[in-house]
Amino acid sequence: MNGNVFIIGLGLIGGSIGLSILKEYPEAKVTGYDLKAEEVKLAKALNAVNRTSSSLREDAEQADLIIICTPVNETENLMKSIAAFNLKPDVIVTDVGSTKKNIMSASRILTEKGITFIGGHPMAGSHKSGVSAAKAFLFENAFYLLTPGDSADEKSVETLKNWLRGSKAKFLEVKPEEHDHITGMVSHFPHIIASSLVHQVKQNYEKQPLVSSLAAGGFRDISRIASSNPSMWRDITLHNIDTLKDLLIEWQQEMDRVINMLEANNADDIYHYFSEAKKFRDAMPILQKGAIPSFYDLFVDVPDYPGVISEITGLLAKEEISIVNLRIMETREDIYGVLTISFQTEEDRKRGANCISSVTDYDVFTV
């Protein structure tokens, strides 16, 4: 597509969107704006943008698509500024915020002037921040939720999807309230739980410092998201506070249930509690088409020597078996030194297991 794209905010998300647009449409003019001059320079060097902006107003007024990639509070302020500009009549304005009800309400300052606003939320990210962590494939196979405003017609929504085609994301259109409840449950609420777990370990660390050395495996997996940007999560929490309060009350009730179960000391009840959770989680429809990617993990008990990972990936590449993710599980409660390979489909996982087992004597298993 030919046209002018203006990205405001050149962090992880803004940079990744820019990379994906220029990969798909190298002829497009993608201009980047950020208050941090170093981020702007780095974005240009990484080809996340091919032009840099020195004037928010001038580049907004020339844009066919404006993508606001800033924290939600700042997004609301930017919409007020943009609404005062002389924008193109057919411009599309979108954002990438993790909450949508307040954003869509704030967007009325644009839509009342005839400007098309389409709320957006790519459900992918990283514990890393900044444009240096940006990747063109960050959103590949991730869900990208759209909340079109009343002024957004189908043609505008399709135009936005076309601009973002290079992201290879899966687009879903939802209502703002529905978005905030769903993301509150699967994204915002887990972040609070992860942070509270870290706080609990921190308190225990003061009594027993060894806990920090042994905190691996399950703790690492659950607590990873607690390393995300605290300013961003402060804003997200404040924008979805009612949903989160309801979810936390439900969580307290669930924890009371667990305490009662433990006090009863009933082995069958404890087993069924874990068993029911496993069955439901394994069968959840979101594993196929929701916020949790459809990844199928294969575990390989490999020896510790240089080149063993490239050996495994080389075997899979030779058989043209694609992998989604790769990591080492360094220490876990019941597993030591295991290579975890994630596949997109169950068929790929089976092929991968057969491939590795047929030419090595490494222990290959699933859980």
PEJOKA-V702318 format. One record per residue. RES is the residue in one letter. PSI is psi in radians with two decimals (NA if undefined). OMEGA is omega in whole degrees, -180 to 180 (999 if undefined). NEAR is the number of other ideal C-beta (glycine too) atoms within 8 Angstrom. Layout:
res->RES psi->PSI omega->OMEGA near->NEAR
res->RES psi->PSI omega->OMEGA near->NEAR
This chain:
res->M psi->2.45 omega->173 near->6
res->N psi->2.54 omega->179 near->5
res->G psi->3.08 omega->-178 near->8
res->N psi->2.14 omega->176 near->11
res->V psi->2.30 omega->-180 near->16
res->F psi->1.99 omega->180 near->14
res->I psi->2.11 omega->179 near->15
res->I psi->1.94 omega->-177 near->13
res->G psi->1.82 omega->-173 near->12
res->L psi->0.99 omega->174 near->18
res->G psi->-2.67 omega->-180 near->13
res->L psi->-0.86 omega->-176 near->14
res->I psi->-0.87 omega->-180 near->12
res->G psi->-0.74 omega->179 near->20
res->G psi->-0.71 omega->-180 near->16
res->S psi->-0.67 omega->177 near->15
res->I psi->-0.76 omega->178 near->16
res->G psi->-0.78 omega->178 near->17
res->L psi->-0.76 omega->-177 near->14
res->S psi->-0.63 omega->179 near->16
res->I psi->-0.79 omega->-179 near->14
res->L psi->-0.47 omega->175 near->15
res->K psi->-0.69 omega->-179 near->8
res->E psi->-0.66 omega->-176 near->7
res->Y psi->1.31 omega->-177 near->10
res->P psi->-0.32 omega->-179 near->5
res->E psi->-0.16 omega->-178 near->4
res->A psi->2.71 omega->175 near->12
res->K psi->1.92 omega->-178 near->8
res->V psi->1.96 omega->-177 near->13
res->T psi->2.39 omega->-179 near->15
res->G psi->2.47 omega->179 near->16
res->Y psi->2.33 omega->176 near->13
res->D psi->2.57 omega->179 near->13
res->L psi->-0.38 omega->179 near->2
res->K psi->1.92 omega->-176 near->7
res->A psi->-0.63 omega->-179 near->6
res->E psi->-0.63 omega->178 near->6
res->E psi->-0.66 omega->179 near->12
res->V psi->-0.81 omega->180 near->15
res->K psi->-0.74 omega->-179 near->9
res->L psi->-0.68 omega->178 near->11
res->A psi->-0.72 omega->178 near->18
res->K psi->-0.75 omega->-179 near->13
res->A psi->-0.57 omega->-179 near->6
res->L psi->-0.03 omega->-177 near->11
res->N psi->0.50 omega->171 near->8
res->A psi->-0.42 omega->171 near->16
res->V psi->2.77 omega->175 near->15
res->N psi->0.06 omega->173 near->8
res->R psi->2.59 omega->175 near->9
res->T psi->2.64 omega->-174 near->11
res->S psi->2.43 omega->173 near->12
res->S psi->-0.11 omega->-179 near->3
res->S psi->1.96 omega->178 near->6
res->L psi->-0.78 omega->-177 near->9
res->R psi->-0.89 omega->-176 near->7
res->E psi->-0.79 omega->-177 near->8
res->D psi->-0.52 omega->175 near->13
res->A psi->-0.67 omega->-178 near->12
res->E psi->-0.35 omega->178 near->10
res->Q psi->-0.12 omega->-171 near->8
res->A psi->2.54 omega->170 near->14
res->D psi->-0.43 omega->178 near->9
res->L psi->2.22 omega->176 near->15
res->I psi->2.14 omega->-180 near->14
res->I psi->2.00 omega->-179 near->14
res->I psi->1.96 omega->-176 near->13
res->C psi->1.02 omega->-178 near->13
res->T psi->2.93 omega->174 near->9
res->P psi->2.66 omega->-171 near->9
res->V psi->-0.67 omega->179 near->14
res->N psi->-0.75 omega->180 near->9
res->E psi->-0.57 omega->178 near->9
res->T psi->-0.74 omega->179 near->14
res->E psi->-0.73 omega->179 near->11
res->N psi->-0.67 omega->179 near->8
res->L psi->-0.64 omega->179 near->11
res->M psi->-0.62 omega->177 near->15
res->K psi->-0.72 omega->179 near->10
res->S psi->-0.81 omega->-177 near->9
res->I psi->-0.61 omega->-179 near->13
res->A psi->-0.41 omega->-180 near->10
res->A psi->-0.12 omega->-178 near->5
res->F psi->2.87 omega->177 near->9
res->N psi->1.33 omega->-175 near->3
res->L psi->2.79 omega->174 near->12
res->K psi->2.51 omega->-177 near->8
res->P psi->-0.48 omega->-178 near->5
res->D psi->0.30 omega->180 near->6
res->V psi->2.59 omega->174 near->12
res->I psi->2.28 omega->176 near->14
res->V psi->2.33 omega->178 near->16
res->T psi->2.93 omega->178 near->13
res->D psi->-3.11 omega->180 near->11
res->V psi->0.35 omega->-174 near->12
res->G psi->2.64 omega->-178 near->13
res->S psi->-0.12 omega->172 near->10
res->T psi->2.67 omega->-170 near->14
res->K psi->-0.49 omega->-176 near->13
res->K psi->-0.89 omega->-180 near->12
res->N psi->-0.66 omega->179 near->10
res->I psi->-0.78 omega->-179 near->16
res->M psi->-0.60 omega->177 near->12
res->S psi->-0.76 omega->179 near->7
res->A psi->-0.46 omega->-177 near->11
res->S psi->-0.15 omega->179 near->13
res->R psi->-0.48 omega->178 near->7
res->I psi->-0.42 omega->175 near->10
res->L psi->-0.87 omega->-175 near->12
res->T psi->-0.51 omega->178 near->13
res->E psi->-0.30 omega->177 near->6
res->K psi->0.18 omega->177 near->7
res->G psi->0.18 omega->-180 near->6
res->I psi->2.30 omega->-179 near->12
res->T psi->2.16 omega->175 near->13
res->F psi->2.29 omega->178 near->15
res->I psi->1.97 omega->178 near->15
res->G psi->2.52 omega->180 near->17
res->G psi->2.66 omega->177 near->14
res->H psi->1.70 omega->174 near->14
res->P psi->2.10 omega->-175 near->16
res->M psi->1.14 omega->176 near->10
res->A psi->2.74 omega->-179 near->7
res->G psi->-2.79 omega->-178 near->7
res->S psi->2.75 omega->174 near->7
res->H psi->-0.21 omega->176 near->6
res->K psi->2.72 omega->-180 near->7
res->S psi->2.96 omega->179 near->8
res->G psi->2.78 omega->-177 near->10
res->V psi->-0.39 omega->179 near->14
res->S psi->-0.40 omega->179 near->7
res->A psi->0.00 omega->-177 near->10
res->A psi->2.55 omega->179 near->17
res->K psi->2.43 omega->180 near->7
res->A psi->-0.50 omega->-177 near->9
res->F psi->0.28 omega->-177 near->7
res->L psi->-0.63 omega->-175 near->16
res->F psi->0.08 omega->-177 near->13
res->E psi->2.18 omega->-179 near->8
res->N psi->0.11 omega->174 near->9
res->A psi->2.80 omega->179 near->12
res->F psi->2.35 omega->180 near->11
res->Y psi->1.83 omega->-176 near->15
res->L psi->2.35 omega->179 near->15
res->L psi->2.40 omega->176 near->15
res->T psi->1.47 omega->-179 near->15
res->P psi->2.40 omega->175 near->9
res->G psi->3.05 omega->-179 near->12
res->D psi->-0.49 omega->-177 near->4
res->S psi->-0.09 omega->-176 near->9
res->A psi->2.01 omega->178 near->11
res->D psi->3.03 omega->-177 near->7
res->E psi->-0.62 omega->-179 near->5
res->K psi->-0.74 omega->180 near->6
res->S psi->-0.72 omega->179 near->12
res->V psi->-0.74 omega->179 near->13
res->E psi->-0.63 omega->178 near->8
res->T psi->-0.75 omega->178 near->10
res->L psi->-0.77 omega->179 near->14
res->K psi->-0.68 omega->179 near->10
res->N psi->-0.73 omega->177 near->8
res->W psi->-0.60 omega->-176 near->11
res->L psi->0.20 omega->-176 near->13
res->R psi->-0.65 omega->-178 near->8
res->G psi->-0.29 omega->178 near->11
res->S psi->-0.36 omega->-177 near->13
res->K psi->0.54 omega->177 near->9
res->A psi->2.88 omega->176 near->13
res->K psi->2.06 omega->-174 near->8
res->F psi->2.37 omega->176 near->10
res->L psi->2.38 omega->177 near->8
res->E psi->2.20 omega->-178 near->8
res->V psi->2.87 omega->175 near->10
res->K psi->2.63 omega->-177 near->6
res->P psi->-0.77 omega->-179 near->12
res->E psi->-0.69 omega->178 near->7
res->E psi->-0.73 omega->178 near->8
res->H psi->-0.85 omega->-175 near->16
res->D psi->-0.58 omega->178 near->13
res->H psi->-0.78 omega->-179 near->9
res->I psi->-0.88 omega->-178 near->10
res->T psi->-0.52 omega->175 near->16
res->G psi->-0.72 omega->-179 near->13
res->M psi->-0.80 omega->-171 near->10
res->V psi->-0.15 omega->-176 near->11
res->S psi->-1.01 omega->-174 near->11
res->H psi->-0.81 omega->179 near->15
res->F psi->-0.82 omega->177 near->13
res->P psi->-0.53 omega->179 near->9
res->H psi->-0.68 omega->177 near->13
res->I psi->-0.73 omega->179 near->11
res->I psi->-0.76 omega->180 near->10
res->A psi->-0.77 omega->-180 near->13
res->S psi->-0.68 omega->179 near->10
res->S psi->-0.60 omega->177 near->8
res->L psi->-0.74 omega->178 near->12
res->V psi->-0.73 omega->178 near->10
res->H psi->-0.68 omega->-180 near->8
res->Q psi->-0.72 omega->177 near->8
res->V psi->-0.67 omega->178 near->13
res->K psi->-0.76 omega->179 near->8
res->Q psi->-0.67 omega->179 near->8
res->N psi->-0.50 omega->179 near->9
res->Y psi->-0.62 omega->180 near->10
res->E psi->-0.48 omega->179 near->5
res->K psi->-0.54 omega->-176 near->5
res->Q psi->1.56 omega->-177 near->6
res->P psi->-0.41 omega->-178 near->6
res->L psi->-0.36 omega->-177 near->6
res->V psi->-0.58 omega->-179 near->10
res->S psi->-0.51 omega->179 near->8
res->S psi->-0.52 omega->-176 near->6
res->L psi->-0.05 omega->-177 near->7
res->A psi->1.50 omega->-180 near->9
res->A psi->-2.86 omega->175 near->8
res->G psi->-2.08 omega->-176 near->10
res->G psi->-0.72 omega->179 near->7
res->F psi->-0.78 omega->-180 near->10
res->R psi->-0.77 omega->-177 near->9
res->D psi->-0.75 omega->-177 near->7
res->I psi->-0.65 omega->-172 near->9
res->S psi->-0.09 omega->-175 near->13
res->R psi->-0.76 omega->-175 near->9
res->I psi->-0.25 omega->177 near->9
res->A psi->-0.19 omega->178 near->10
res->S psi->0.05 omega->-179 near->6
res->S psi->2.95 omega->-176 near->11
res->N psi->2.02 omega->-177 near->6
res->P psi->-0.56 omega->178 near->6
res->S psi->-0.75 omega->179 near->7
res->M psi->-0.78 omega->-177 near->9
res->W psi->-0.47 omega->172 near->11
res->R psi->-0.85 omega->-178 near->8
res->D psi->-0.75 omega->179 near->11
res->I psi->-0.78 omega->-179 near->13
res->T psi->-0.78 omega->-179 near->11
res->L psi->-0.50 omega->-180 near->8
res->H psi->-0.23 omega->-179 near->14
res->N psi->0.61 omega->-168 near->15
res->I psi->-0.65 omega->-178 near->8
res->D psi->-0.77 omega->178 near->6
res->T psi->-0.75 omega->-177 near->12
res->L psi->-0.63 omega->177 near->13
res->K psi->-0.76 omega->178 near->8
res->D psi->-0.76 omega->-179 near->8
res->L psi->-0.66 omega->179 near->11
res->L psi->-0.60 omega->175 near->10
res->I psi->-0.76 omega->177 near->8
res->E psi->-0.66 omega->179 near->8
res->W psi->-0.72 omega->177 near->10
res->Q psi->-0.72 omega->179 near->8
res->Q psi->-0.68 omega->179 near->8
res->E psi->-0.70 omega->179 near->8
res->M psi->-0.60 omega->174 near->8
res->D psi->-0.69 omega->178 near->8
res->R psi->-0.73 omega->180 near->8
res->V psi->-0.74 omega->179 near->9
res->I psi->-0.77 omega->179 near->8
res->N psi->-0.67 omega->180 near->8
res->M psi->-0.72 omega->180 near->11
res->L psi->-0.67 omega->179 near->8
res->E psi->-0.57 omega->178 near->6
res->A psi->-0.36 omega->176 near->7
res->N psi->0.73 omega->-178 near->5
res->N psi->1.94 omega->-176 near->7
res->A psi->-0.67 omega->-179 near->6
res->D psi->-0.76 omega->180 near->6
res->D psi->-0.73 omega->180 near->9
res->I psi->-0.76 omega->178 near->10
res->Y psi->-0.84 omega->-178 near->8
res->H psi->-0.53 omega->178 near->8
res->Y psi->-0.83 omega->179 near->10
res->F psi->-0.66 omega->-178 near->8
res->S psi->-0.77 omega->180 near->8
res->E psi->-0.67 omega->178 near->8
res->A psi->-0.77 omega->180 near->8
res->K psi->-0.82 omega->-178 near->8
res->K psi->-0.79 omega->-178 near->8
res->F psi->-0.76 omega->-179 near->8
res->R psi->-0.73 omega->-179 near->7
res->D psi->-0.48 omega->-176 near->7
res->A psi->0.03 omega->-176 near->6
res->M psi->2.32 omega->178 near->9
res->P psi->-0.47 omega->-178 near->6
res->I psi->-0.24 omega->175 near->9
res->L psi->-0.41 omega->179 near->9
res->Q psi->-0.61 omega->-171 near->6
res->K psi->0.45 omega->-180 near->6
res->G psi->-2.68 omega->-174 near->10
res->A psi->-0.43 omega->178 near->9
res->I psi->2.09 omega->-177 near->8
res->P psi->2.64 omega->-180 near->6
res->S psi->1.36 omega->-179 near->10
res->F psi->2.46 omega->180 near->9
res->Y psi->1.98 omega->-173 near->11
res->D psi->2.42 omega->174 near->11
res->L psi->2.35 omega->-177 near->15
res->F psi->2.29 omega->-178 near->14
res->V psi->2.09 omega->178 near->13
res->D psi->1.72 omega->-172 near->10
res->V psi->2.65 omega->175 near->11
res->P psi->2.73 omega->-177 near->5
res->D psi->1.63 omega->173 near->5
res->Y psi->2.66 omega->-177 near->5
res->P psi->2.30 omega->175 near->3
res->G psi->-0.04 omega->-176 near->6
res->V psi->-0.60 omega->180 near->11
res->I psi->-0.76 omega->179 near->10
res->S psi->-0.51 omega->176 near->7
res->E psi->-0.81 omega->-180 near->8
res->I psi->-0.84 omega->-179 near->13
res->T psi->-0.56 omega->177 near->10
res->G psi->-0.69 omega->178 near->8
res->L psi->-0.75 omega->-180 near->12
res->L psi->-0.68 omega->180 near->13
res->A psi->-0.66 omega->180 near->8
res->K psi->-0.60 omega->179 near->6
res->E psi->0.09 omega->179 near->8
res->E psi->0.81 omega->177 near->5
res->I psi->2.02 omega->-177 near->11
res->S psi->2.48 omega->175 near->7
res->I psi->2.64 omega->-179 near->12
res->V psi->-0.69 omega->-177 near->9
res->N psi->2.81 omega->-177 near->8
res->L psi->2.28 omega->177 near->9
res->R psi->2.80 omega->177 near->6
res->I psi->2.24 omega->173 near->8
res->M psi->1.69 omega->-171 near->12
res->E psi->-0.87 omega->-180 near->6
res->T psi->2.28 omega->177 near->7
res->R psi->2.88 omega->-173 near->11
res->E psi->-0.61 omega->-175 near->5
res->D psi->0.12 omega->-178 near->3
res->I psi->2.44 omega->179 near->9
res->Y psi->2.24 omega->174 near->5
res->G psi->1.09 omega->-176 near->9
res->V psi->2.36 omega->175 near->12
res->L psi->2.16 omega->179 near->14
res->T psi->2.14 omega->178 near->13
res->I psi->2.18 omega->180 near->14
res->S psi->2.32 omega->179 near->11
res->F psi->2.79 omega->-179 near->16
res->Q psi->-0.51 omega->-177 near->9
res->T psi->2.78 omega->176 near->8
res->E psi->-0.61 omega->179 near->7
res->E psi->-0.75 omega->178 near->6
res->D psi->-0.66 omega->179 near->13
res->R psi->-0.74 omega->179 near->13
res->K psi->-0.76 omega->178 near->8
res->R psi->-0.72 omega->179 near->10
res->G psi->-0.75 omega->179 near->14
res->A psi->-0.76 omega->180 near->11
res->N psi->-0.70 omega->-180 near->8
res->C psi->-0.86 omega->-177 near->12
res->I psi->-0.73 omega->-178 near->15
res->S psi->-0.51 omega->-175 near->9
res->S psi->-0.40 omega->-177 near->5
res->V psi->-0.04 omega->177 near->6
res->T psi->2.94 omega->175 near->6
res->D psi->0.35 omega->179 near->2
res->Y psi->2.53 omega->178 near->10
res->D psi->2.10 omega->-178 near->5
res->V psi->2.25 omega->-177 near->10
res->F psi->2.89 omega->174 near->7
res->T psi->2.84 omega->178 near->7
res->V psi->NA omega->999 near->4
